[in-house]
Amino acid sequence: MSTIRLTAAQAMVRYIAAQKTADDQTFISGFWAIFGHGNVAGIGEALYDVRDSLPTWRGHNEQTMAHAAIAYAKASKRKRAMAVTTSIGPGALNMVTAAALAHVNRLPVLLVPGDVFANRLPDPVLQQIEDFGDGTVSANDCFRPVSRYFDRITRPEQLLSALPRAFATLSDPASCGPVTLAFCQDVQAKAYDWPESFFAPRVRTMRRPRPDRGEVDAAVRALKEARQPLIIAGGGVHYSRACEQLRRFAEAHDIPVAETQAGKSALPWDHPLNLGAIGVTGSSAANRVAADADLIFGIGTRFQDFTTGSWGLFRNPKHRILSLNVTAYDGEKQDALALVGDAACGLEDLEEQFGDVRFTPPDEDLKQEWLRAVEQATAAPAGDNVLPSDAQVIGAVNRQVDKDAIVVCAAGGLPGELHKLWKPGRDGGYHVEYGFSCMGYEIAGGLGVKMANPDREVVVMVGDGSYMMANSEIATSIMLGIKIIVVVLDNRGFGCINRLQTGTGNESFNNLLDTARHATPSHIDFAAHAASMGATGETVRSIRELEDAMVRARQSAQTHVIEIKTDPLASTEAGGAWWDVAVPEVSARPQVTAARKSYERALAEREETRERTDTK
């Protein structure tokens, strides 16, 4: 057997570079790295050797580097992914939040934090967490619950099994998610005689498992027995590249379609059968049809509480749930009739047996009524001196981008407004991370999206609170010459949570800057801050000025940041559904007591719906 002598870090990098896509690109397109104690000597030297074929990008924060990598994978529809390496302590732990985000959203990312010395001779080393009862524990054990595959590399030869397992996870549609290889720093530098065959190129593609024939038969029976079916399109439609199959299936049988946050843009927004967003942030059209539907056909969705209105949305006592999902875990939620398989393959198999069955499409007035509500919410205010709502800002941005643009967002009130109101021009034009609702994803995510789609315009919409949590990758975008447009909506605080707080009977407290404890009022110049990092920054004071600024931003050659003040209290009243947010049973404040009574009525109504369904 022919061997080659390399350090463990060099072997890892060489193996990664040998994992290819079907079109001969590297499956891992590159490494994000902040070097520090535990990864600079071993992994750093190994990455330097391959810097031209497997690039390394320097970020400014470990969490946001990982966010950029995750967004890249999502925008690539999981065809490609990125890796992230950090030091052993704070650098590693900064990535845990991002790992959780990738886990929730079923997105591949390879995390390679440095770890303590495997030989333990210099213990405790700098940044080492010591567990008083378990000598095998390090800070990286925090990754265990948020990784789909976790391994600690304590000997070089362990990579011979660990790396194939890692890539099997990253490239499997069902187990896909974050992989963590905690790499002991002394082991990174150890040499070993590796079989040359270990580094032979291998093509990594997402397999397309076809559903079990018996499950297809059961699904067809359920569809044929239905009278008012509704399709809910989730992120799996995009990952499977099943948008065209979805369109054909819906049109062939006149089945209306609603979209989750992850599924939005699966159908063109103006398609007659696309009723828009579903659930808590849904359209009145989609939610009204969902309430009456007797078959809820989920395709590639996890049935998150925002999608289901905390399971109070589906009110037909005879309703059933059919779930086409590549993962049995998701497919069988809420006792659904599971159809486990790839979304595109599943739709094709259903079509073969379903014949020419057609349903009565929903009343066209439902969608037109909703579109009128959208136009009303997103129209510019009558005067320039009116503080605009988030919806009005969304309308202005939407009017000024082309059909290929991708909007990026993640947390706060903006995702809800975007889910309801944004009109994506084409498939993949809507990129909102709402599985984990992670503040700080937006700007870094926009960078990752642009790296995956260099020919498409990327517009990041971010609130001032989220901007303050993580904005440093603006500087990275300048450094790498990757242009994004960032629209900062400054409502002086956490406006979404403030509305939730007051909506449950509480006083506005500690969410808006003006109601938080302070000695000096906060005044942040976001445009100047962005300009200090090298971006073009400007402040606008009206919707009209915002639309003019968007023209300049699109013409700009570098990252362009636009700041606009917005109303923290306004949100789109049209559409929506109940969301289960527990209200205190005991309070001295009458507003909370009243909110609790309303909450209990909603709980009772949901329970009645569940009881009717259980006895159908």
C-alpha positions in Angstrom: 0.0 0.0 0.0 1.4 3.4 -1.1 1.4 6.0 1.7 2.2 9.6 2.2 3.4 11.3 5.4 1.4 14.3 6.5 0.3 15.9 9.7 -3.2 15.2 10.8 -4.2 18.8 9.9 -2.6 18.4 6.4 -4.4 15.1 5.9 -7.8 16.7 6.9 -7.4 19.5 4.4 -6.2 17.3 1.6 -9.2 14.9 2.2 -11.6 17.9 2.2 -10.2 19.2 -1.1 -10.8 15.8 -2.7 -14.5 15.8 -2.0 -16.2 17.0 -5.2 -19.6 17.9 -6.6 -20.9 16.4 -9.8 -19.6 19.4 -11.8 -16.1 18.9 -10.3 -16.2 21.7 -7.8 -15.0 21.2 -4.2 -18.0 20.3 -2.0 -16.4 22.5 0.7 -15.8 25.7 -1.2 -13.4 27.1 1.4 -12.7 27.7 5.1 -13.7 30.7 7.2 -11.0 31.1 9.9 -10.1 33.1 12.9 -6.8 31.7 14.0 -6.0 31.5 17.7 -4.7 29.3 20.4 -5.3 25.7 19.3 -5.7 26.1 15.5 -3.1 28.6 14.2 -0.1 26.3 14.1 -1.6 23.0 12.9 -4.7 23.9 10.8 -3.3 27.3 9.9 -0.2 25.9 8.3 -2.2 23.2 6.5 -4.6 25.8 5.0 -1.7 28.0 3.9 -0.4 25.1 1.7 -3.8 24.9 -0.2 -4.7 28.6 -0.1 -5.1 28.8 -3.9 -7.2 25.7 -4.4 -9.2 25.7 -1.1 -9.4 29.4 -0.1 -9.4 30.7 3.5 -11.4 33.8 4.3 -10.8 35.8 7.4 -13.9 37.0 9.3 -14.3 39.2 12.3 -16.5 37.0 14.6 -16.7 33.3 14.8 -20.5 33.2 15.0 -21.0 35.4 12.0 -18.4 33.5 10.0 -20.5 30.4 10.6 -23.6 32.3 9.7 -22.1 33.2 6.4 -21.2 29.6 5.8 -24.7 28.4 6.6 -26.3 31.0 4.4 -24.0 29.9 1.6 -25.2 26.3 2.0 -28.8 27.3 2.0 -28.4 29.6 -1.0 -26.6 26.8 -2.8 -29.6 24.5 -2.0 -27.2 22.3 0.0 -25.2 21.4 -3.1 -22.1 22.9 -1.6 -21.0 23.9 1.9 -18.2 25.7 3.8 -16.0 25.0 6.8 -15.2 27.1 9.8 -12.2 26.8 12.1 -11.6 28.5 15.5 -9.5 28.5 18.6 -10.2 26.1 21.5 -12.2 28.3 23.9 -14.2 31.5 23.3 -13.7 31.1 19.6 -15.2 27.7 19.6 -18.1 28.6 21.9 -18.9 31.6 19.7 -19.9 29.1 17.0 -22.4 27.1 19.2 -25.3 29.5 18.4 -24.6 29.1 14.6 -24.4 25.3 15.0 -27.9 25.4 16.5 -29.2 27.5 13.7 -27.8 25.0 11.1 -29.2 22.1 13.1 -32.7 23.6 13.2 -32.6 24.4 9.5 -31.1 21.1 8.3 -28.1 22.9 6.7 -24.6 21.5 6.2 -21.6 23.2 7.7 -18.3 21.7 8.8 -17.1 23.2 12.1 -13.5 22.5 13.1 -12.7 24.1 16.5 -9.4 23.5 18.0 -9.4 21.5 21.2 -7.2 20.8 24.3 -4.0 18.7 24.2 -4.9 15.0 23.8 -1.9 14.0 25.8 -2.9 16.3 28.7 0.7 17.0 29.6 0.5 20.8 29.7 -3.0 20.9 31.3 -4.6 23.2 31.9 -3.7 25.1 28.8 -4.8 28.6 27.9 -8.6 28.7 27.4 -9.1 25.2 28.7 -12.4 24.5 30.5 -11.8 22.0 33.3 -14.7 19.7 34.3 -14.2 18.8 38.0 -15.8 15.4 37.5 -14.9 14.4 33.9 -11.4 14.7 32.5 -12.6 14.0 28.9 -14.8 17.2 28.8 -13.8 20.4 27.0 -15.7 23.5 25.9 -16.4 21.7 22.6 -18.8 19.3 24.3 -21.3 22.1 24.0 -21.5 21.2 20.3 -22.9 17.7 21.0 -26.6 18.6 21.2 -26.4 21.0 18.2 -24.4 18.8 15.8 -25.7 16.0 13.6 -22.3 14.4 13.9 -19.7 15.1 16.6 -16.3 13.7 17.0 -13.2 14.5 18.9 -9.9 13.8 17.1 -7.4 12.5 19.7 -5.2 10.5 17.3 -4.3 11.2 13.7 -5.6 7.8 12.4 -9.1 8.6 13.7 -9.6 10.8 10.7 -9.7 7.7 8.5 -13.1 7.0 9.9 -14.2 10.4 11.2 -13.9 12.3 7.9 -16.0 9.9 5.8 -18.6 9.9 8.5 -18.6 13.7 8.5 -19.1 14.0 4.8 -21.7 11.3 4.7 -23.7 13.4 7.1 -23.0 16.7 5.3 -24.2 15.2 2.0 -27.1 13.2 3.2 -30.6 14.8 2.7 -32.0 13.3 5.8 -29.1 13.6 8.3 -27.8 16.9 6.8 -26.8 19.4 9.4 -23.8 20.7 11.3 -20.8 18.5 11.7 -18.3 19.2 14.5 -14.8 17.8 14.5 -13.1 19.0 17.7 -9.5 18.7 16.8 -7.0 18.4 19.6 -4.2 20.9 19.0 -1.3 18.5 19.6 -2.9 15.9 17.3 -3.2 18.5 14.4 0.7 18.6 14.3 1.3 14.9 14.6 2.5 13.1 11.5 1.1 9.8 10.2 1.6 7.6 7.1 -1.6 7.9 5.3 -2.9 5.6 2.5 -2.8 7.6 -0.7 -6.1 6.0 -1.6 -7.7 8.0 1.2 -7.2 11.2 -0.8 -8.7 9.9 -4.0 -11.4 12.3 -5.4 -14.9 11.4 -4.5 -18.2 12.9 -5.8 -20.6 14.0 -3.1 -24.2 14.5 -4.2 -27.5 14.6 -2.3 -29.2 11.3 -3.0 -32.9 11.4 -3.9 -34.6 8.6 -2.1 -37.9 7.6 -3.6 -40.9 7.0 -1.2 -42.0 3.5 -0.3 -44.6 2.2 -2.7 -47.0 1.4 0.1 -46.7 5.0 1.4 -47.3 6.3 -2.0 -50.5 4.2 -2.3 -51.7 5.5 1.1 -50.9 9.1 0.1 -52.9 8.8 -3.1 -55.9 7.3 -1.3 -55.8 10.2 1.2 -55.6 12.8 -1.7 -58.5 11.1 -3.5 -60.6 11.1 -0.4 -60.1 14.8 0.2 -62.5 17.5 -0.8 -60.5 20.6 0.2 -56.8 19.9 0.2 -54.1 22.5 0.8 -50.4 22.2 0.0 -47.9 23.8 2.4 -44.6 24.2 0.7 -41.6 24.2 3.0 -37.8 24.6 2.6 -37.5 21.0 1.4 -39.1 22.1 -1.9 -36.1 24.3 -2.6 -33.5 21.9 -1.3 -35.0 19.2 -3.6 -35.2 21.7 -6.5 -38.8 20.6 -6.7 -40.4 24.0 -7.5 -41.3 22.9 -11.1 -42.8 19.6 -9.9 -44.8 21.5 -7.3 -46.2 23.9 -9.9 -47.1 21.1 -12.2 -48.8 19.0 -9.5 -50.8 22.0 -8.1 -51.9 23.1 -11.6 -52.8 19.5 -12.7 -55.2 19.2 -9.7 -56.1 22.8 -8.8 -54.7 22.5 -5.3 -53.9 25.8 -3.6 -50.5 26.3 -2.2 -49.3 28.2 0.9 -45.7 28.8 1.8 -43.7 28.7 5.0 -40.8 31.1 5.6 -38.3 28.5 4.2 -40.7 27.6 1.4 -41.5 31.1 0.2 -40.8 31.7 -3.5 -41.4 28.0 -4.3 -44.2 29.3 -6.6 -44.3 32.8 -8.3 -46.0 35.2 -5.9 -48.6 36.0 -8.6 -49.4 32.4 -9.5 -53.2 32.0 -9.1 -52.8 29.0 -6.8 -50.2 30.6 -4.6 -52.2 31.9 -1.6 -49.0 33.4 0.0 -47.6 32.9 3.5 -49.2 30.5 6.0 -49.7 30.7 9.7 -48.9 33.3 12.4 -47.3 35.6 9.7 -49.6 34.3 7.0 -52.0 35.9 4.5 -55.7 36.0 5.1 -56.2 33.9 2.0 -53.9 31.1 3.0 -55.1 31.0 6.6 -58.8 31.0 5.6 -58.3 28.0 3.3 -56.1 26.3 5.9 -58.9 26.6 8.5 -61.4 24.8 6.2 -59.0 22.3 4.6 -59.7 18.6 5.1 -56.2 17.5 4.0 -53.1 19.4 4.8 -50.4 18.3 2.5 -47.0 19.4 3.8 -44.0 19.2 1.4 -40.6 19.6 3.0 -41.9 21.3 6.1 -41.2 20.7 9.8 -44.6 22.1 10.8 -43.1 24.7 13.1 -45.5 26.6 15.4 -45.5 29.7 13.2 -46.6 27.5 10.3 -49.5 25.9 12.2 -50.6 28.7 14.4 -49.4 26.6 17.4 -51.6 23.9 16.0 -54.7 26.0 16.2 -54.9 26.9 12.5 -56.4 23.7 11.0 -60.0 23.8 12.2 -61.8 21.3 10.0 -62.7 18.5 12.4 -62.1 16.0 9.6 -58.7 17.3 8.6 -55.8 14.9 8.1 -52.1 15.7 7.6 -50.1 14.2 4.8 -46.3 14.9 5.1 -43.9 14.4 2.2 -40.5 14.8 3.8 -37.0 13.2 3.3 -36.7 12.7 7.0 -39.0 10.3 8.8 -38.6 12.3 12.0 -40.3 15.3 10.4 -42.7 13.3 8.2 -44.4 11.6 11.2 -44.9 14.7 13.4 -48.4 15.1 14.8 -49.4 11.6 13.7 -49.2 12.6 10.1 -49.5 10.2 7.2 -45.8 10.0 6.3 -44.5 9.9 2.8 -40.8 9.6 3.4 -38.7 10.6 0.4 -37.3 13.3 -1.8 -39.9 16.1 -2.5 -39.4 16.0 -6.3 -39.4 12.2 -6.5 -42.4 12.0 -4.2 -44.5 14.4 -6.3 -43.5 12.5 -9.4 -44.6 9.2 -7.9 -47.9 10.7 -6.7 -48.6 12.1 -10.1 -48.2 8.7 -11.8 -51.1 7.3 -9.7 -53.2 10.3 -9.1 -54.6 10.5 -12.6 -56.8 13.5 -13.7 -58.4 14.2 -10.3 -59.2 17.9 -10.0 -60.5 19.9 -7.0 -62.4 23.1 -6.8 -59.9 25.9 -6.6 -60.4 28.5 -3.9 -62.4 31.6 -4.6 -60.2 34.0 -6.6 -61.5 36.9 -4.5 -59.6 35.5 -1.5 -56.2 36.2 -3.1 -57.2 39.5 -4.6 -58.5 40.7 -1.3 -55.2 39.8 0.2 -53.2 41.5 -2.5 -55.2 44.7 -2.0 -54.2 44.5 1.7 -50.6 44.1 0.7 -50.7 47.1 -1.6 -52.3 49.2 1.1 -49.8 48.1 3.7 -46.7 48.7 1.5 -47.8 52.0 -0.1 -45.8 55.0 0.7 -47.3 57.3 3.4 -49.0 60.4 2.3 -46.4 62.8 3.5 -42.6 62.8 3.8 -42.8 63.7 7.5 -44.6 60.5 8.5 -42.5 57.9 10.4 -42.8 54.9 8.1 -43.8 51.4 9.1 -41.6 48.3 8.3 -44.2 47.4 5.7 -43.8 50.7 3.9 -40.0 50.3 3.9 -40.4 46.7 2.5 -42.7 48.1 -0.2 -40.2 50.7 -1.3 -37.3 48.2 -1.4 -39.4 45.7 -3.3 -40.4 48.2 -5.9 -36.7 49.2 -6.6 -35.1 45.7 -7.0 -35.2 43.6 -10.1 -36.7 40.1 -10.4 -33.4 38.3 -9.7 -32.8 40.0 -6.3 -32.6 38.0 -3.1 -33.8 39.5 0.1 -32.1 38.4 3.3 -33.4 38.7 6.9 -33.6 36.7 10.1 -35.1 38.0 13.3 -37.5 40.5 14.9 -40.6 41.8 13.3 -39.2 42.1 9.8 -39.4 38.4 8.9 -43.1 38.4 9.7 -43.7 41.5 7.6 -41.5 40.1 4.8 -43.3 36.7 4.9 -46.6 38.5 4.4 -45.6 41.2 2.0 -42.5 40.6 0.0 -43.0 39.6 -3.6 -40.0 37.6 -4.8 -39.3 37.8 -8.4 -38.2 34.2 -8.9 -37.3 31.0 -7.2 -34.7 31.5 -4.4 -35.4 35.2 -4.2 -36.4 35.0 -0.5 -33.8 34.0 2.1 -35.1 34.4 5.6 -33.7 32.4 8.5 -36.7 31.8 10.8 -36.2 28.3 12.1 -33.9 29.6 14.8 -34.9 33.3 14.4 -31.3 34.2 15.1 -30.4 37.9 15.6 -27.1 38.7 14.0 -27.5 36.4 11.0 -28.6 39.0 8.5 -25.5 40.8 7.4 -23.2 37.7 7.6 -26.0 35.7 5.9 -26.2 38.3 3.1 -22.4 37.8 2.5 -22.8 34.1 2.3 -25.8 34.4 0.0 -23.8 36.7 -2.3 -20.9 34.3 -2.4 -23.3 31.5 -3.5 -25.0 33.8 -6.1 -22.5 36.3 -7.3 -24.6 37.3 -10.3 -27.7 38.2 -8.2 -28.4 41.3 -6.2 -28.5 40.7 -2.5 -30.5 43.0 -0.2 -30.2 42.6 3.5 -33.0 44.0 5.6 -32.0 44.3 9.3 -33.4 46.0 12.4 -31.2 48.3 14.5 -31.1 45.8 17.3 -29.8 43.0 15.2 -27.4 45.3 13.4 -25.9 46.2 16.8 -25.5 42.5 17.7 -23.4 41.6 14.6 -22.3 44.0 11.9 -18.6 43.3 11.5 -18.9 41.3 8.3 -19.7 44.6 6.5 -15.9 45.1 6.8 -15.3 41.6 5.5 -17.5 42.3 2.5 -15.4 45.3 1.7 -12.2 43.4 2.2 -13.3 40.6 -0.1 -14.9 42.9 -2.7 -18.3 41.3 -2.3 -21.0 43.9 -2.6 -24.3 43.7 -0.7 -27.0 46.3 0.0 -28.0 46.7 3.6 -31.2 48.5 4.7 -31.1 49.3 8.4 -34.6 49.9 9.9 -34.0 51.9 13.1 -37.0 51.7 15.4 -34.8 52.4 18.4 -34.8 49.0 20.0 -36.4 45.6 19.8 -39.7 46.7 18.4 -41.1 43.2 17.7 -40.6 42.0 21.2 -41.9 45.3 22.5 -45.1 44.7 20.6 -45.3 41.1 22.0 -44.7 42.5 25.5 -47.5 45.0 25.3 -49.7 42.6 23.5 -49.6 40.3 26.5 -50.6 43.0 28.9 -47.2 44.1 30.0 -45.8 47.6 30.1 -43.2 48.5 27.5 -40.0 47.7 29.5 -36.4 47.2 28.5 -37.0 46.6 24.8 -37.1 50.1 23.3 -34.1 52.2 24.0 -36.2 55.0 25.4 -37.9 52.6 28.0 -34.6 50.9 29.0 -32.5 52.1 31.9 -30.1 54.8 30.7 -28.1 57.7 32.0 -27.6 59.2 28.5 -30.1 58.8 25.6 -28.8 56.5 22.9 -28.2 58.0 19.4 -26.5 55.8 16.9 -25.5 56.9 13.5 -25.6 53.7 11.5 -24.6 55.2 8.2 -21.5 56.7 9.8 -20.7 53.4 11.5 -21.0 51.5 8.2 -18.8 54.1 6.5 -16.2 53.7 9.2 -15.8 50.1 8.0 -15.4 51.1 4.4 -19.0 50.8 3.1 -21.0 53.6 1.5 -23.4 54.8 4.2 -26.3 57.2 3.9 -29.3 58.2 6.0 -32.7 58.8 4.4 -35.7 60.5 6.0 -38.7 59.3 4.0 -39.9 56.5 1.7 -39.3 58.8 -1.3 -35.7 59.3 -0.3 -35.3 55.6 0.4 -36.4 54.7 -3.2 -33.9 57.2 -4.5 -31.2 55.8 -2.3 -32.0 52.3 -3.5 -31.2 53.4 -7.1 -27.8 54.7 -5.9 -27.1 51.5 -3.9 -27.8 49.3 -6.9 -25.4 51.4 -9.0 -22.7 51.3 -6.3 -19.7 49.1 -6.7 -19.3 48.3 -3.0 -21.4 47.4 0.0 -24.0 50.2 0.4 -25.8 50.7 3.8 -29.0 52.8 4.0 -30.4 53.9 7.4 -34.0 54.9 7.9 -36.0 55.6 11.0 -39.2 53.6 11.4 -42.2 53.4 13.7 -41.6 50.7 16.4 -45.4 50.3 17.1 -46.8 49.7 13.7 -47.2 46.3 12.1 -49.4 44.9 9.4 -52.8 43.9 11.0 -54.1 42.1 7.9 -53.6 38.3 7.9 -51.9 36.4 10.7 -53.0 33.7 13.1 -52.9 33.0 16.8 -49.5 32.1 18.4 -49.2 30.4 21.7 -47.3 32.8 24.0 -48.0 32.0 27.7 -49.4 34.8 29.8 -48.8 34.9 33.6 -51.7 33.3 35.6 -51.1 35.7 38.5 -50.4 39.4 38.2 -51.3 42.6 40.1 -51.8 44.4 36.8 -55.3 44.3 35.3 -53.9 44.4 31.8 -52.1 41.1 32.3 -55.2 39.6 33.9 -57.3 40.5 30.9 -54.6 39.2 28.6 -54.6 35.9 30.5 -58.4 35.5 30.1 -58.0 36.0 26.3 -55.1 33.5 26.3 -57.3 30.9 28.2 -60.1 31.4 25.7 -57.6 30.7 22.8 -56.3 27.6 24.6 -59.9 26.3 25.1 -60.7 27.0 21.4 -57.6 25.0 20.3 -58.4 22.2 22.6 -62.0 22.0 21.2 -60.5 21.8 17.7 -58.2 19.0 18.8 -61.0 17.1 20.5 -63.2 17.3 17.4 -60.3 16.1 15.3 -59.6 13.2 17.7 -63.2 12.0 17.6 -63.7 12.3 13.8 
